[in-house]
Amino acid sequence: MSPVRATLPGVRVNGTWYRSIRPAADGVAVDVIDQTVLPHRFEIARLVSLDEVERAIVTMQVRGAPLIGATAAYGVCLALAADPSDASLRRAVARLTATRPTAVNLRWALRRVDAAVADLKPEERVAVAWETAARICDDDVALCRRIGEHGLELLREAAARKGGGPVNVLTHCNAGWLATVDWGTALAPVYLAHDGGIAVHVWVDETRPRNQGASLTAFELGAHGVPHTLVADNAGGHLMQRGLVDLCLVGTDRTTAAGDVANKIGTYLKALAARDNGVPFYVALPSTTIDWEISDGLAEIPIEQRPAEELTRVWGRTRRGELTEVEVAPPGCTARNDAFDVTPARLVTALVTERGVCAASTDGLQRLFPEAPDLEARGAG
């Protein structure tokens, strides 16, 4: 059974429209942009099995909370295509759930596919799984587009305050279309502002380890033609002190029902610097990234520990054009690689969601999402 074809267009890469993930033309695989070789090579990786999807998520061929969820959904499709039994379904969901512990979209997407196929006959599951995964992708594109539209108003207001001068946005890590199916979260407003004629410039944190700002954010902004400047991770506070940042706009891998956000390690430091310098600090997210079951980010969000080699080694291109990996630490050096940190809601100016902009608080989120669980009624704070 061929998977459902997505119809919504993607962000441009040198004039061509792409999505970060899509079913292969032959209907038996999934094509993803291999983010481990960017920005030096633009390659499409073909995933044909549960094993390959699991590996792609763990090794970060695909990354970013919404994209991880979409990829995991397709992983279930491939697992069921090979074996549509109950045992295969349970095994696929369990293995994919364990790939990345922090991003809540992973769990959400797997629950959605599981609910769609669990009560079906085995022979009916494959087609419905493909349809569900395709809807997850299309829904993500629509959510991110609406996030962009709401965040665009913040950039318009900033442009008006500057009398039409360029709006300087500082972002951290990658929350663009490479982290989602398309458009992105934090970068969606930037793309819409740029395409709409608003002068916008992005300060791109490099972002160590893995250098995802340098390799991914700078790549996609450049491919779309958005002015940007790469800076060292620790330059953000310095830029804010000198009035060179009009607002910070970052993404999040998990947001609590009380407004705490977990994002790439170093986000908390940017929020502290923004507070000290009176710079607005916005976090953009789809509601699929909200964990309505928890309220205390520091106590309840699991922080993924990544391999030490991501910190002690770097990958890049030499002056001769060769791609290679080199050590930047002494042999045997001990390294701790926390992938995320938690920024308390008190440091977040506002959350930008597909339903609008709200305070980073339980009341703020429940105003936009009245159907969400009431944590206070459940005694969770």
matplotlib code that plots the C-alpha trace (Angstrom):
import matplotlib.pyplot as plt

x = [0.0, 1.5, 1.7, -0.4, 1.3, 1.8, 0.6, 1.8, 5.0, 8.2, 10.8, 13.2, 16.7, 18.4, 15.2, 13.8, 11.1, 11.8, 10.4, 12.7, 10.9, 8.6, 7.5, 9.7, 8.2, 8.1, 5.9, 8.2, 10.6, 10.9, 13.3, 14.9, 17.5, 20.6, 21.4, 24.7, 26.5, 25.1, 26.2, 28.9, 26.7, 23.0, 22.0, 18.7, 18.9, 16.5, 15.1, 13.6, 13.2, 12.5, 16.2, 17.2, 14.6, 15.8, 19.4, 18.5, 16.9, 19.7, 22.5, 20.6, 20.3, 16.9, 16.5, 14.2, 11.2, 8.5, 10.6, 11.6, 7.9, 7.1, 10.0, 9.0, 5.5, 6.9, 9.1, 6.0, 4.7, 7.9, 7.7, 4.1, 4.9, 7.4, 5.2, 1.7, 1.2, 0.5, 3.9, 5.5, 3.5, 4.4, 8.1, 8.2, 6.5, 8.8, 12.0, 11.2, 10.0, 13.4, 15.5, 15.3, 14.0, 13.5, 11.3, 7.7, 6.6, 8.1, 5.8, 2.8, 3.3, 3.8, 0.6, -1.3, -0.2, -0.7, -4.3, -5.1, -4.0, -4.2, -7.8, -7.5, -7.0, -3.3, -4.0, -5.6, -2.9, -0.3, -2.5, -3.9, -0.4, 0.8, -2.3, -1.8, 1.9, 1.1, -1.5, 1.0, 3.4, 0.7, -0.6, 2.9, 3.4, 0.1, 0.9, 4.3, 2.9, 0.4, 3.2, 5.0, 2.0, 1.6, 5.3, 5.4, 3.4, 6.2, 8.7, 6.4, 6.2, 9.9, 10.4, 8.0, 9.8, 13.1, 11.5, 12.0, 15.6, 16.6, 15.2, 18.0, 16.9, 19.1, 18.3, 19.9, 20.5, 18.2, 14.4, 13.9, 12.4, 15.1, 13.8, 10.2, 8.6, 8.6, 8.7, 10.1, 9.1, 11.4, 12.4, 8.9, 8.3, 11.7, 10.9, 7.5, 9.0, 11.8, 9.4, 7.0, 9.7, 10.5, 14.3, 15.4, 18.8, 19.5, 22.4, 23.1, 24.7, 27.2, 25.8, 28.3, 28.3, 27.4, 27.5, 23.9, 23.6, 26.6, 25.8, 22.0, 20.5, 23.1, 22.6, 18.9, 18.8, 21.5, 19.6, 16.4, 18.3, 17.8, 20.6, 22.4, 25.7, 27.3, 28.5, 30.1, 27.7, 28.8, 28.6, 24.9, 25.1, 27.8, 25.6, 22.6, 24.7, 25.5, 21.9, 22.5, 19.7, 16.0, 14.6, 15.5, 13.5, 14.1, 12.4, 11.7, 11.7, 9.4, 7.3, 5.5, 1.9, 3.3, 5.5, 9.0, 10.8, 13.6, 15.8, 19.3, 21.9, 22.8, 19.3, 19.0, 22.1, 20.6, 17.4, 19.3, 21.3, 18.1, 16.4, 19.5, 19.5, 15.7, 15.6, 12.3, 12.8, 10.2, 9.8, 8.0, 6.3, 3.5, 1.1, 2.4, 5.5, 3.5, 3.6, 0.3, 1.2, 4.0, 4.4, 7.9, 10.5, 13.6, 12.2, 10.2, 11.8, 14.4, 17.6, 19.2, 22.9, 24.6, 27.9, 31.0, 32.5, 30.1, 31.9, 35.5, 35.4, 34.2, 33.4, 34.0, 35.7, 39.4, 40.9, 41.6, 37.9, 38.1, 35.5, 37.0, 36.6, 39.2, 39.8, 39.6, 40.3, 43.2, 43.0, 41.1, 39.5, 36.3, 33.4, 29.7, 27.3, 23.9, 21.9, 19.3, 18.7, 15.5, 14.6, 12.0, 8.8, 9.7, 12.5, 10.2, 8.5, 5.9, 5.2, 4.3, 2.0, -0.3, -3.2, -1.5, 1.0, 0.5, 2.1, 4.5, 2.2, -0.6, -3.2, -1.7, -1.6, -5.0, -6.4, -5.3, -5.9, -9.0, -9.4, -6.1, -6.0, -6.3, -3.2, -4.4, -7.6, -5.5, -3.3, -0.2, 0.2]
y = [0.0, 3.4, 6.0, 9.1, 12.0, 15.3, 18.3, 21.3, 23.0, 23.3, 26.0, 26.7, 25.3, 27.2, 27.6, 24.1, 23.2, 20.5, 18.8, 17.3, 14.0, 12.4, 9.0, 7.6, 7.6, 3.8, 3.6, 1.2, 3.6, 7.1, 9.7, 12.1, 14.9, 13.5, 16.2, 14.6, 15.7, 19.2, 21.8, 20.4, 17.8, 17.8, 14.2, 12.3, 9.2, 6.3, 4.5, 1.1, -0.6, 0.0, -0.6, 2.2, 4.6, 3.9, 4.5, 7.7, 9.1, 8.0, 9.3, 12.5, 12.0, 13.5, 15.7, 18.3, 17.4, 17.6, 15.8, 13.1, 12.4, 12.3, 10.0, 7.7, 7.5, 6.4, 3.9, 2.2, 2.1, 0.3, -2.1, -3.0, -3.3, -6.1, -7.6, -6.3, -8.4, -7.1, -8.1, -6.2, -3.1, -3.3, -3.8, -0.9, 1.5, 0.4, 0.7, 4.1, 5.5, 4.7, 6.5, 10.1, 10.8, 14.5, 15.5, 14.8, 14.8, 11.4, 9.8, 11.8, 10.7, 7.1, 7.1, 8.6, 5.9, 3.1, 4.3, 4.5, 0.9, -1.1, -2.3, -3.1, -6.4, -6.9, -6.7, -3.3, -1.7, -0.8, 1.5, 3.3, 3.7, 5.4, 7.7, 8.6, 9.4, 11.6, 13.4, 14.0, 15.5, 17.7, 18.8, 19.8, 21.9, 23.7, 24.2, 25.7, 28.0, 29.3, 29.7, 31.8, 34.0, 34.7, 35.3, 37.5, 40.1, 40.2, 41.0, 43.6, 45.3, 45.2, 46.7, 49.5, 50.3, 50.6, 52.8, 50.2, 49.2, 45.6, 43.5, 41.6, 38.2, 35.9, 32.2, 29.1, 25.8, 24.9, 25.4, 25.8, 23.6, 21.0, 20.5, 20.1, 18.8, 22.3, 26.0, 25.4, 26.9, 29.7, 30.4, 30.3, 34.0, 34.9, 33.3, 35.0, 38.3, 38.0, 36.9, 39.7, 42.4, 43.1, 43.6, 40.9, 39.6, 36.6, 36.1, 32.3, 30.6, 28.0, 25.7, 23.4, 20.5, 19.2, 22.8, 22.6, 26.4, 26.6, 23.5, 23.6, 27.0, 28.9, 26.5, 26.8, 30.6, 31.0, 28.7, 30.8, 34.1, 35.4, 37.6, 36.1, 36.1, 33.1, 33.9, 31.9, 30.4, 32.7, 35.9, 36.4, 38.3, 40.5, 41.4, 42.1, 44.4, 46.5, 46.8, 44.5, 42.1, 43.2, 39.8, 36.2, 33.5, 29.9, 26.6, 23.9, 20.1, 19.9, 22.5, 21.9, 22.8, 25.6, 27.1, 25.8, 24.9, 22.4, 23.3, 22.8, 23.2, 26.9, 28.2, 28.9, 31.2, 33.1, 33.7, 34.9, 37.4, 38.5, 39.2, 41.2, 43.3, 43.8, 41.8, 39.9, 36.2, 34.2, 30.5, 29.1, 25.7, 23.6, 22.3, 18.8, 19.8, 20.6, 17.9, 18.4, 15.8, 17.7, 21.2, 21.3, 21.3, 21.0, 18.1, 16.2, 16.7, 14.0, 15.4, 13.3, 12.4, 12.2, 10.5, 12.3, 12.1, 14.8, 17.2, 16.0, 15.6, 17.9, 17.1, 19.4, 20.2, 20.9, 23.7, 21.1, 20.2, 16.9, 16.0, 14.6, 14.3, 15.6, 15.5, 18.8, 17.4, 15.5, 11.7, 10.1, 13.4, 12.9, 14.8, 15.3, 16.0, 17.1, 17.7, 20.1, 22.5, 23.8, 27.5, 28.4, 30.1, 33.2, 34.0, 33.5, 36.6, 34.7, 31.4, 31.5, 28.7, 27.9, 29.4, 32.6, 34.2, 33.6, 34.0, 31.2, 30.0, 27.5, 30.2, 31.4, 28.0, 27.0, 30.2, 29.1, 25.4, 25.1, 21.5, 20.6, 18.8, 21.1, 20.4, 22.5, 20.4, 17.3, 18.7, 19.1, 22.8]
z = [0.0, -1.0, 1.7, 1.5, -0.3, 1.5, -0.5, 1.5, 0.1, 2.0, 2.7, -0.1, -0.4, -3.2, -5.0, -4.5, -2.1, 0.5, 3.5, 6.1, 5.8, 3.2, 2.0, -0.8, -4.2, -4.3, -1.1, 0.8, 2.5, 4.0, 2.8, 5.3, 4.9, 6.6, 9.1, 10.2, 6.9, 6.7, 5.8, 3.6, 1.8, 1.2, 1.1, 1.3, 3.5, 2.6, 5.7, 5.0, 8.4, 12.1, 12.7, 10.3, 11.8, 15.3, 14.3, 12.5, 15.6, 18.0, 15.7, 15.0, 11.2, 12.2, 15.3, 16.6, 18.7, 16.0, 13.4, 15.8, 16.4, 12.7, 12.0, 14.8, 13.3, 10.0, 11.9, 13.1, 9.5, 8.3, 11.2, 10.4, 6.8, 7.7, 10.4, 11.2, 14.4, 17.9, 19.0, 16.2, 17.0, 20.7, 19.9, 17.5, 19.9, 22.8, 20.9, 19.3, 22.7, 24.1, 21.4, 22.9, 26.4, 26.5, 23.5, 24.3, 20.6, 20.3, 22.8, 21.5, 17.9, 18.9, 21.0, 18.1, 15.6, 18.2, 18.9, 15.2, 14.5, 17.7, 17.4, 13.7, 12.0, 11.2, 7.4, 7.9, 9.9, 7.4, 5.3, 8.4, 9.9, 6.7, 6.6, 10.3, 9.8, 6.8, 8.9, 11.7, 9.2, 7.5, 10.9, 12.0, 8.9, 9.6, 13.3, 12.5, 9.8, 12.4, 14.9, 12.3, 11.8, 15.5, 16.0, 12.9, 14.9, 17.5, 14.7, 13.2, 16.5, 17.0, 13.5, 14.2, 17.4, 15.4, 12.7, 10.0, 10.9, 10.8, 13.7, 15.3, 16.5, 18.6, 18.4, 20.0, 18.3, 15.5, 15.6, 11.9, 9.3, 9.7, 13.3, 12.2, 9.0, 7.6, 8.5, 12.0, 15.3, 16.3, 12.7, 11.2, 12.1, 10.7, 7.4, 7.1, 8.1, 5.5, 2.8, 3.7, 3.3, 7.0, 7.5, 9.8, 10.9, 13.0, 15.4, 15.2, 18.2, 17.0, 19.2, 21.0, 21.2, 17.7, 16.3, 15.2, 14.9, 12.6, 10.6, 10.5, 11.3, 9.3, 6.5, 6.2, 6.8, 4.1, 1.7, 2.2, 1.8, 5.4, 6.6, 9.6, 11.5, 13.3, 16.8, 19.6, 22.1, 24.9, 22.8, 23.3, 26.6, 25.2, 22.2, 24.5, 26.6, 23.5, 22.3, 19.4, 20.2, 19.9, 21.0, 21.6, 19.9, 20.6, 20.4, 23.0, 23.1, 26.1, 27.8, 31.1, 31.8, 33.9, 31.2, 32.0, 28.8, 28.0, 25.1, 23.8, 26.6, 27.0, 26.5, 30.3, 30.1, 27.2, 29.2, 32.2, 30.0, 28.4, 31.7, 32.9, 29.8, 29.3, 26.1, 25.4, 25.5, 23.5, 23.1, 20.1, 20.2, 18.8, 21.4, 20.7, 22.6, 25.8, 28.4, 30.2, 32.8, 34.5, 36.0, 37.4, 34.6, 36.8, 38.8, 36.1, 32.7, 32.0, 30.6, 27.9, 28.4, 25.0, 24.2, 25.5, 22.0, 20.8, 23.1, 22.7, 19.0, 16.1, 12.5, 9.6, 6.3, 6.0, 3.9, 1.3, 1.2, 3.0, 5.5, 8.8, 12.5, 14.9, 18.7, 20.6, 24.1, 25.5, 25.1, 27.8, 29.0, 30.9, 29.5, 30.6, 27.7, 29.0, 25.8, 27.3, 30.2, 31.7, 31.6, 34.3, 33.2, 35.1, 32.6, 29.6, 28.3, 26.4, 24.6, 20.9, 19.9, 17.0, 18.9, 19.7, 22.2, 25.9, 29.3, 30.2, 33.0, 33.7, 33.3, 30.1, 28.5, 29.7, 28.2, 24.8, 25.4, 27.6, 26.6, 28.3, 31.6, 34.7, 36.7, 39.7, 39.9, 40.0, 42.8, 40.7, 41.2]

ax = plt.figure().add_subplot(projection="3d")
ax.plot(x, y, z, "-o")
ax.set_aspect("equal")
plt.show()
